[in-house]
């Protein structure tokens, strides 16, 4: 599902960027494609978090050492810990989202360079505002990446506490 959402998001983003540049080349409208990128990223991130949480629940609830059931989640987590098994795949496609956010700023920069006051005598004020909004999106991506990097271990511990406390449904 994540791959489909990423593909749909980038097709929609590219179409919106082209439409904005052809029909309404005003910097304010560059926020519409950015909104599509942000929404797509949030869907990808929420899907990732949900999938990981289900995996940790299954691992704690059904994959005990005494169980005769398959240990898919335990095995997958152990495999992920080995350096030789790492693929370099980014499940959040964060590099693509950051790159698209940067590309989304190019038309704003081109329009802003030709008109308006400058900040510090160099950066067009209009561009500085839009760049700040784009930076907030990139900051969100890095924040999500940090969470995702720690999620498996944290969720595993939380589910173990829940099961030990007898609060498992």
C-alpha positions in Angstrom: 0.0 0.0 0.0 2.8 2.4 0.8 4.3 2.0 -2.7 0.9 2.7 -4.3 0.4 5.8 -2.1 3.9 7.1 -2.9 3.3 6.6 -6.7 -0.2 8.3 -6.6 1.2 11.1 -4.5 4.0 11.9 -6.9 1.8 11.7 -10.0 -0.7 14.0 -8.3 2.1 16.4 -7.2 3.7 16.5 -10.6 0.3 17.2 -12.3 -0.4 20.0 -9.8 3.0 21.6 -10.2 2.5 21.6 -14.0 -1.0 22.9 -13.7 0.0 25.7 -11.3 2.9 26.8 -13.5 0.8 26.8 -16.7 -2.5 28.2 -15.4 -1.7 30.2 -12.2 2.0 30.9 -11.9 1.6 32.7 -8.6 3.9 31.6 -5.7 1.0 31.2 -3.3 -0.4 28.4 -5.3 2.9 26.4 -4.9 1.5 25.5 -1.5 -1.2 23.3 -3.1 1.3 20.7 -4.5 3.2 20.9 -1.2 0.0 20.1 0.6 -0.4 17.0 -1.6 3.1 16.0 -0.8 2.5 16.4 3.0 -0.8 14.5 2.9 0.8 11.7 0.9 3.7 11.5 3.3 1.4 11.4 6.3 -0.5 8.4 4.8 2.8 6.6 4.1 4.0 7.3 7.7 0.7 6.3 9.3 0.7 3.1 7.3 4.2 2.3 8.4 3.5 2.9 12.0 0.3 0.8 11.9 2.1 -2.1 10.2 4.9 -2.0 12.7 2.5 -1.9 15.6 0.6 -4.9 14.3 3.9 -6.8 13.9 5.0 -6.1 17.4 1.6 -7.1 18.8 1.7 -10.4 16.9 5.3 -10.9 18.1 4.5 -10.5 21.7 1.0 -12.0 21.8 1.5 -15.1 19.6 5.2 -15.7 19.1 6.3 -16.9 22.5 9.4 -19.2 22.7 7.2 -22.1 23.6 4.8 -21.6 20.7 4.7 -24.1 17.8 3.4 -21.2 15.6 5.7 -19.6 13.0 7.9 -16.8 14.3 7.7 -14.5 11.4 7.8 -11.2 13.4 10.6 -12.4 15.7 12.6 -13.6 12.6 12.0 -10.4 10.7 13.1 -8.3 13.6 16.2 -10.4 14.1 17.0 -10.2 10.4 16.7 -6.5 10.4 19.3 -6.2 13.1 22.0 -7.8 10.9 24.1 -5.4 8.9 24.4 -7.8 6.0 20.6 -8.0 5.6 20.1 -4.2 5.3 18.9 -3.1 1.9 19.0 0.6 2.2 15.3 0.9 1.3 13.6 3.8 3.0 10.1 2.6 3.9 9.0 6.2 4.2 10.4 7.3 0.9 11.7 10.4 2.7 14.4 11.2 0.2 11.8 11.4 -2.6 9.6 13.6 -0.5 12.4 15.9 0.5 13.6 16.1 -3.1 10.1 16.9 -4.3 9.7 19.6 -1.7 13.0 21.2 -2.9 11.8 21.0 -6.5 8.5 22.6 -5.5 10.4 25.7 -4.4 12.1 26.3 -7.7 9.2 28.1 -9.4 8.7 30.3 -6.3 12.4 31.2 -6.4 12.3 32.1 -10.1 9.3 34.3 -9.6 10.6 35.9 -6.4 14.0 36.7 -7.8 12.5 39.1 -10.3 10.4 41.1 -8.0 9.8 42.2 -4.4 11.9 43.2 -1.4 14.8 41.1 -0.2 15.6 39.8 3.3 19.2 40.6 4.3 19.6 42.1 0.8 20.0 38.7 -0.8 17.0 36.4 -0.3 13.6 37.6 -1.7 11.2 38.0 1.2 8.4 36.1 -0.6 10.8 33.2 -1.2 11.9 33.2 2.5 8.3 32.8 3.6 7.6 29.9 1.2 11.0 28.3 1.9 10.1 28.4 5.7 6.9 26.5 5.0 8.7 23.9 3.0 11.4 23.6 5.7 8.6 22.8 8.2 7.5 19.9 6.0 11.1 18.6 5.7 11.4 18.9 9.5 8.3 16.8 9.8 9.9 14.1 7.6 13.0 14.0 9.7 11.0 13.8 12.9 9.0 10.9 11.4 12.2 9.1 10.4 13.6 9.4 13.9 10.4 8.0 15.3 10.3 5.1 12.8 13.9 4.2 13.6 13.1 3.7 17.3 9.5 2.4 16.9 10.1 -1.4 16.7 12.1 -1.6 20.0 9.8 0.9 21.8 6.6 -0.8 20.7 7.9 -4.2 21.5 8.7 -3.1 25.1 5.2 -1.4 25.4 3.4 -4.6 24.2 5.5 -6.7 26.6 4.5 -4.5 29.5 0.8 -4.7 28.4 0.9 -8.5 28.2 2.8 -8.8 31.5 0.3 -6.6 33.2 -2.6 -8.7 32.0 -4.1 -5.8 30.1 -4.0 -7.6 26.7 -7.3 -7.8 25.0 
